[in-house]
């Protein structure tokens, strides 16, 4: 899944496994970094929460995809 597709896909926001993984401490660091980056690039404050949620959802999705591929090879 591309970043653009993840940002447009409303289904990942309702996936409980994505929400659970998104509460990980590493996800908190990612959220913070995305907020700093977004502010530096002029993203409106109203859009920060949605943007950070979507970026974390994309990251979690990408990690899960890699885990599935790794398990299939083994």
N, CA, C and O atoms as a MOPAC input file, in Angstrom:
PM7 MOZYME 1SCF
protein

 N      0.85400 1    -1.17600 1     0.00000 1
 C      0.00000 1     0.00000 1     0.00000 1
 C      0.89300 1     1.23000 1     0.00000 1
 O      1.82600 1     1.33200 1     0.79600 1
 N      0.60500 1     2.15200 1    -0.88800 1
 C      1.38200 1     3.38200 1    -0.94700 1
 C      0.92200 1     4.34200 1     0.14000 1
 O     -0.16200 1     4.17900 1     0.70200 1
 N      1.74200 1     5.33800 1     0.43500 1
 C      1.36700 1     6.34100 1     1.42800 1
 C      0.10800 1     7.06700 1     0.98200 1
 O     -0.77800 1     7.31700 1     1.79900 1
 N      0.01300 1     7.41100 1    -0.30100 1
 C     -1.18200 1     8.09200 1    -0.80200 1
 C     -2.43300 1     7.25000 1    -0.58900 1
 O     -3.47500 1     7.76600 1    -0.18600 1
 N     -2.32600 1     5.96100 1    -0.85900 1
 C     -3.47700 1     5.07600 1    -0.67300 1
 C     -3.85100 1     4.97500 1     0.79700 1
 O     -5.03400 1     4.96400 1     1.13700 1
 N     -2.86100 1     4.90200 1     1.66500 1
 C     -3.13500 1     4.81800 1     3.09800 1
 C     -3.81100 1     6.08000 1     3.61000 1
 O     -4.68700 1     6.01800 1     4.47200 1
 N     -3.40800 1     7.21000 1     3.08300 1
 C     -4.00200 1     8.47300 1     3.51500 1
 C     -5.44900 1     8.60400 1     3.04800 1
 O     -6.23200 1     9.33400 1     3.65700 1
 N     -5.80800 1     7.90700 1     1.98000 1
 C     -7.17700 1     7.97900 1     1.46100 1
 C     -8.05000 1     6.84300 1     1.95500 1
 O     -9.26700 1     6.90200 1     1.78000 1
 N     -7.48200 1     5.80900 1     2.56600 1
 C     -8.23400 1     4.61000 1     2.93400 1
 C     -8.87200 1     4.76400 1     4.31100 1
 O     -8.16400 1     4.69300 1     5.31600 1
 N    -10.19600 1     4.97300 1     4.39000 1
 C    -10.84600 1     5.15800 1     5.68500 1
 C    -10.97900 1     3.86500 1     6.47900 1
 O    -11.24100 1     3.91600 1     7.68100 1
 N    -10.80800 1     2.70400 1     5.84500 1
 C    -11.00100 1     1.43500 1     6.54000 1
 C     -9.92600 1     1.16000 1     7.57500 1
 O    -10.21900 1     0.55300 1     8.60500 1
 N     -8.69300 1     1.58200 1     7.34000 1
 C     -7.63200 1     1.28500 1     8.29700 1
 C     -7.86500 1     1.99700 1     9.62300 1
 O     -7.40200 1     1.53000 1    10.66300 1
 N     -8.56900 1     3.11100 1     9.60000 1
 C     -8.84000 1     3.84700 1    10.83400 1
 C     -9.74200 1     3.05800 1    11.77100 1
 O     -9.74600 1     3.30400 1    12.97700 1
 N    -10.51100 1     2.10600 1    11.22800 1
 C    -11.44900 1     1.33100 1    12.03500 1
 C    -10.92500 1    -0.06100 1    12.36600 1
 O    -11.63200 1    -0.84400 1    13.00000 1
 N     -9.72700 1    -0.37900 1    11.95900 1
 C     -9.13800 1    -1.69400 1    12.19700 1
 C     -8.58300 1    -1.73700 1    13.62200 1
 O     -7.64400 1    -1.00400 1    13.93100 1
 N     -9.15200 1    -2.59100 1    14.50700 1
 C     -8.68700 1    -2.62400 1    15.90600 1
 C     -7.21900 1    -3.00700 1    16.05800 1
 O     -6.54900 1    -2.52400 1    16.97100 1
 N     -6.70900 1    -3.86700 1    15.17900 1
 C     -5.30600 1    -4.25100 1    15.30300 1
 C     -4.38800 1    -3.08800 1    14.96200 1
 O     -3.31000 1    -2.95900 1    15.54200 1
 N     -4.80300 1    -2.23700 1    14.02400 1
 C     -4.01900 1    -1.05000 1    13.69100 1
 C     -4.04200 1    -0.08700 1    14.87100 1
 O     -3.00900 1     0.48100 1    15.22700 1
 N     -5.20300 1     0.10100 1    15.47500 1
 C     -5.29900 1     1.00600 1    16.62700 1
 C     -4.45200 1     0.49900 1    17.79200 1
 O     -3.81200 1     1.29700 1    18.47600 1
 N     -4.43800 1    -0.81400 1    18.02900 1
 C     -3.64500 1    -1.37000 1    19.12700 1
 C     -2.15700 1    -1.15000 1    18.88800 1
 O     -1.44300 1    -0.72900 1    19.79700 1
 N     -1.68100 1    -1.42900 1    17.68100 1
 C     -0.26800 1    -1.23400 1    17.37200 1
 C      0.10400 1     0.24500 1    17.37900 1
 O      1.24600 1     0.59600 1    17.67600 1
 N     -0.84100 1     1.10300 1    17.05900 1
 C     -0.55900 1     2.53200 1    17.00300 1
 C     -0.34200 1     3.13000 1    18.39300 1
 O      0.14300 1     4.25700 1    18.49700 1
 N     -0.68600 1     2.41100 1    19.45700 1
 C     -0.46000 1     2.90300 1    20.82200 1
 C      0.93400 1     2.54500 1    21.33400 1
 O      1.29200 1     2.89500 1    22.45900 1
 N      1.70500 1     1.86300 1    20.53000 1
 C      3.07000 1     1.48000 1    20.85600 1
 C      3.91600 1     2.72800 1    21.14100 1
 O      3.69000 1     3.77100 1    20.52700 1
 N      4.89300 1     2.63800 1    22.06700 1
 C      5.76000 1     3.80100 1    22.33900 1
 C      6.47400 1     4.32400 1    21.08900 1
 O      6.67200 1     5.53100 1    20.94900 1
 N      6.85600 1     3.43400 1    20.19600 1
 C      7.50400 1     3.88400 1    18.96000 1
 C      6.53700 1     4.71200 1    18.12500 1
 O      6.94500 1     5.66600 1    17.46300 1
 N      5.26300 1     4.35200 1    18.15300 1
 C      4.25600 1     5.12600 1    17.42200 1
 C      4.12100 1     6.52300 1    18.01200 1
 O      3.88700 1     7.48600 1    17.28200 1
 N      4.26400 1     6.63900 1    19.31700 1
 C      4.21500 1     7.96500 1    19.95900 1
 C      5.35600 1     8.84600 1    19.46900 1
 O      5.17200 1    10.03700 1    19.21400 1
 N      6.53100 1     8.25000 1    19.34200 1
 C      7.68300 1     9.00000 1    18.83900 1
 C      7.43800 1     9.40500 1    17.38700 1
 O      7.73100 1    10.53500 1    16.99400 1
 N      6.89800 1     8.47500 1    16.58900 1
 C      6.59300 1     8.77800 1    15.19600 1
 C      5.56900 1     9.90400 1    15.09600 1
 O      5.72200 1    10.81700 1    14.28400 1
 N      4.52400 1     9.83800 1    15.92300 1
 C      3.51100 1    10.90400 1    15.92900 1
 C      4.14900 1    12.25800 1    16.21000 1
 O      3.86900 1    13.24300 1    15.52600 1
 N      4.99500 1    12.29500 1    17.20800 1
 C      5.66300 1    13.54700 1    17.58000 1
 C      6.51400 1    14.07300 1    16.42100 1
 O      6.47700 1    15.26200 1    16.10400 1
 N      7.27100 1    13.18600 1    15.80000 1
 C      8.13100 1    13.58900 1    14.67900 1
 C      7.29900 1    14.09800 1    13.50100 1
 O      7.66700 1    15.08000 1    12.85700 1
 N      6.18600 1    13.43300 1    13.22400 1
 C      5.32300 1    13.86300 1    12.11700 1
 C      4.73800 1    15.24000 1    12.40700 1
 O      4.65700 1    16.08400 1    11.51400 1
 N      4.33000 1    15.46700 1    13.65200 1
 C      3.77900 1    16.77800 1    14.00800 1
 C      4.82000 1    17.87800 1    13.83100 1
 O      4.50800 1    18.95400 1    13.32200 1
 N      6.03800 1    17.61400 1    14.24400 1
 C      7.10600 1    18.61200 1    14.06500 1
 C      7.33400 1    18.86700 1    12.58500 1
 O      7.41300 1    20.01800 1    12.15500 1
 N      7.44000 1    17.78700 1    11.79600 1
 C      7.65600 1    17.93000 1    10.35600 1
 C      6.51300 1    18.71800 1     9.71800 1
 O      6.74500 1    19.61800 1     8.91100 1
 N      5.27800 1    18.37200 1    10.08500 1
 C      4.10900 1    19.01500 1     9.48600 1
 C      4.07400 1    20.50900 1     9.81400 1
 O      3.77800 1    21.33300 1     8.94900 1
 N      4.37200 1    20.84700 1    11.04900 1
 C      4.39000 1    22.26200 1    11.42900 1
 C      5.47200 1    23.01500 1    10.67000 1
 O      5.26000 1    24.14900 1    10.23900 1
 N      6.62400 1    22.39100 1    10.50700 1
 C      7.72000 1    23.01900 1     9.75900 1
 C      7.35700 1    23.22200 1     8.28400 1
 O      7.90600 1    24.10200 1     7.62200 1
 N      6.43700 1    22.41000 1     7.77800 1
 C      6.04500 1    22.49000 1     6.36800 1
 C      4.70100 1    23.19400 1     6.16600 1
 O      4.12000 1    23.12800 1     5.08300 1
 N      4.21600 1    23.86100 1     7.20000 1
 C      3.03000 1    24.69600 1     7.06200 1
 C      1.69400 1    23.98800 1     7.04600 1
 O      0.70700 1    24.54900 1     6.56900 1
 N      1.63800 1    22.76600 1     7.55600 1
 C      0.36200 1    22.05600 1     7.63800 1
 C     -0.47100 1    22.71600 1     8.74100 1
 O      0.03800 1    23.01500 1     9.82100 1
 N     -1.74000 1    22.93600 1     8.45800 1
 C     -2.63700 1    23.58700 1     9.41600 1
 C     -2.79100 1    22.73800 1    10.67900 1
 O     -2.82700 1    21.50900 1    10.60700 1
 N     -2.88000 1    23.39100 1    11.82100 1
 C     -3.03000 1    22.69200 1    13.11100 1
 C     -4.25600 1    21.77600 1    13.11100 1
 O     -4.23400 1    20.70300 1    13.71400 1
 N     -5.31500 1    22.19900 1    12.44000 1
 C     -6.54300 1    21.39200 1    12.39000 1
 C     -6.32600 1    20.05300 1    11.69200 1
 O     -7.06600 1    19.10000 1    11.93500 1
 N     -5.32700 1    19.97400 1    10.83700 1
 C     -5.07200 1    18.75400 1    10.07200 1
 C     -4.01200 1    17.84400 1    10.70100 1
 O     -3.78700 1    16.73500 1    10.21600 1
 N     -3.36100 1    18.30100 1    11.77400 1
 C     -2.25400 1    17.52800 1    12.35400 1
 C     -2.67400 1    16.16600 1    12.88100 1
 O     -2.00200 1    15.16800 1    12.61800 1
 N     -3.76400 1    16.10900 1    13.61600 1
 C     -4.19000 1    14.83100 1    14.19600 1
 C     -4.50700 1    13.81500 1    13.11500 1
 O     -4.08500 1    12.66100 1    13.19000 1
 N     -5.25200 1    14.25000 1    12.11300 1
 C     -5.61100 1    13.33500 1    11.02200 1
 C     -4.36100 1    12.87500 1    10.28600 1
 O     -4.21700 1    11.69000 1     9.98200 1
 N     -3.46600 1    13.79700 1    10.00300 1
 C     -2.23600 1    13.44500 1     9.29200 1
 C     -1.40200 1    12.45700 1    10.10000 1
 O     -0.93500 1    11.45700 1     9.55400 1
 N     -1.20900 1    12.72000 1    11.38300 1
 C     -0.39100 1    11.80900 1    12.19300 1
 C     -1.04600 1    10.44000 1    12.31500 1
 O     -0.35500 1     9.42200 1    12.28000 1
 N     -2.36400 1    10.40100 1    12.45800 1
 C     -3.05600 1     9.10900 1    12.52100 1
 C     -2.83600 1     8.31400 1    11.24400 1
 O     -2.56500 1     7.11400 1    11.29500 1
 N     -2.95000 1     8.96800 1    10.11700 1
 C     -2.80300 1     8.28100 1     8.84100 1
 C     -1.36700 1     7.80600 1     8.61300 1
 O     -1.15500 1     6.72100 1     8.07300 1
 N     -0.39100 1     8.59900 1     9.01600 1
 C      1.00400 1     8.18900 1     8.85600 1
 C      1.29700 1     6.97300 1     9.73400 1
 O      1.95500 1     6.03200 1     9.29000 1
 N      0.81400 1     6.98700 1    10.97200 1
 C      1.02300 1     5.83900 1    11.86500 1
 C      0.30300 1     4.61300 1    11.31700 1
 O      0.85100 1     3.51100 1    11.34700 1
 N     -0.91400 1     4.79100 1    10.81900 1
 C     -1.64000 1     3.66400 1    10.22700 1
 C     -0.86900 1     3.08300 1     9.04300 1
 O     -0.79300 1     1.86500 1     8.88200 1
 N     -0.30500 1     3.95300 1     8.22200 1
 C      0.49100 1     3.48500 1     7.08600 1
 C      1.71200 1     2.70600 1     7.56700 1
 O      2.02700 1     1.64200 1     7.03400 1
 N      2.39600 1     3.24200 1     8.57700 1
 C      3.59700 1     2.57300 1     9.09600 1
 C      3.24800 1     1.20100 1     9.66300 1
 O      3.94900 1     0.22300 1     9.40800 1
 N      2.17100 1     1.13200 1    10.42400 1
 C      1.74600 1    -0.14300 1    11.01100 1
 C      1.37400 1    -1.12700 1     9.90300 1
 O      1.73400 1    -2.30200 1     9.96300 1
 N      0.66200 1    -0.64700 1     8.90500 1
 C      0.28000 1    -1.49800 1     7.77800 1
 C      1.50900 1    -2.03000 1     7.04500 1
 O      1.56600 1    -3.21000 1     6.69700 1
 N      2.48000 1    -1.16900 1     6.81600 1
 C      3.70600 1    -1.58800 1     6.12700 1
 C      4.47000 1    -2.62900 1     6.94600 1
 O      4.99700 1    -3.59500 1     6.39300 1
 N      4.52600 1    -2.43300 1     8.24500 1
 C      5.21200 1    -3.38800 1     9.11800 1
 C      4.49700 1    -4.72900 1     9.09300 1
 O      5.14000 1    -5.77600 1     9.00300 1
 N      3.17500 1    -4.70500 1     9.17000 1
 C      2.41700 1    -5.95900 1     9.13000 1
 C      2.60000 1    -6.66500 1     7.79500 1
 O      2.72200 1    -7.89000 1     7.76000 1
 N      2.62000 1    -5.91800 1     6.70100 1
 C      2.84800 1    -6.52700 1     5.39100 1
 C      4.20700 1    -7.22200 1     5.34000 1
 O      4.31900 1    -8.32900 1     4.81500 1
 N      5.22600 1    -6.58200 1     5.87800 1
 C      6.56800 1    -7.17800 1     5.89900 1
 C      6.60700 1    -8.41700 1     6.78000 1
 O      7.26900 1    -9.40000 1     6.44700 1
 N      5.90100 1    -8.37200 1     7.90300 1
 C      5.86900 1    -9.53800 1     8.78500 1
 C      5.20200 1   -10.71600 1     8.08700 1
 O      5.67200 1   -11.84900 1     8.19500 1
 N      4.10800 1   -10.45700 1     7.36900 1
 C      3.41600 1   -11.52300 1     6.64300 1
 C      4.32500 1   -12.12900 1     5.57300 1
 O      4.37600 1   -13.34900 1     5.41500 1
 N      5.04100 1   -11.27500 1     4.84000 1
 C      5.94800 1   -11.78000 1     3.80600 1
 C      7.06900 1   -12.59300 1     4.42600 1
 O      7.47100 1   -13.61800 1     3.87500 1
 N      7.57600 1   -12.14800 1     5.56500 1
 C      8.65600 1   -12.86400 1     6.24000 1
 C      8.19500 1   -14.21700 1     6.75100 1
 O      8.95400 1   -15.18400 1     6.70000 1
 N      6.97900 1   -14.30300 1     7.23600 1
 C      6.45100 1   -15.57500 1     7.72500 1
 C      6.17900 1   -16.54500 1     6.58500 1
 O      6.34300 1   -17.75500 1     6.73900 1
 N      5.76600 1   -16.01400 1     5.44800 1
 C      5.46800 1   -16.88300 1     4.31300 1
 C      6.74200 1   -17.52400 1     3.76100 1
 O      6.69800 1   -18.64000 1     3.24500 1
 N      7.86300 1   -16.83300 1     3.86600 1
 C      9.13700 1   -17.33900 1     3.34300 1
 C      9.69100 1   -18.43800 1     4.23200 1
 O     10.29600 1   -19.39400 1     3.74700 1
 N      9.48400 1   -18.30400 1     5.52600 1
 C     10.07400 1   -19.23900 1     6.49100 1
 C      9.47100 1   -20.59000 1     6.39900 1
 O      9.85700 1   -21.49100 1     7.14400 1

